[in-house]
Structures are given as C-alpha cells and as structure tokens.
Amino acid sequence: MAPAPYAVELARGVEEHHDEIDAVITKFADRWSIDRMPVIDRNLLRIAVYELGWRPEIPLGVAISEAVDLAKRYSTDDSGRFVNGMLGRIAEHLRGESHTVD
C-alpha cells in the first residue's frame, strides 16, 4: 500500500526545507535544543512549520490543531502544551497571525 499523496508531499517538503524549518524552530525554542525535544514533538513541529511556512492554503488552525492532537495522543503529557505554544509563536512570525488551540 502506497502512502497517501499528501503524506509524501509533507515528507518531501520537510526534507527539502529541513535547515530552514529547524532554524525557525530553534529561534522559538526558548532554552530547548531540537535534540532535547522528544522525537515525536520535534517531527510534528517540523511538519507543522512546513505547513505554516510553505503551504499558505493550509488554514492556520488546522496546522496547529492537528500537530497538538497528535502530540497529546502519541507523546508526553506536556507535549500538547509545548507544541501548541511553539506553533502559536511560530505562526505569528511566519503568517503574522497569532493562534493557539484551546
């Protein structure tokens, strides 16, 4: 079974813009290095930052809420809040809009 076309597009986009995406995450990761972040959080942030920065047709709330939901489901107890806060600040930087999930 082949992966969904959008999943392939996300993987390729994150790979193509990896250095730029990690630079954005690093800029907003107050006292956190990317290497210290849980692997799931780090990769959810990369996907969401790609959507926020390179896929303007993806609604801001969708990009953030999907990442937060996945972090809550598959990562640590604090990951939902962490991912939400990070993406809220990053969204304001990349799109000039502030948004977090309630």
Secondary structure as GFF3:
##gff-version 3
##sequence-region A 1 102
A	DSSP	alpha_helix	5	16	.	.	.	ID=ss1
A	DSSP	alpha_helix	18	28	.	.	.	ID=ss2
A	DSSP	three_ten_helix	34	36	.	.	.	ID=ss3
A	DSSP	alpha_helix	39	54	.	.	.	ID=ss4
A	DSSP	alpha_helix	60	74	.	.	.	ID=ss5
A	DSSP	alpha_helix	79	95	.	.	.	ID=ss6
###
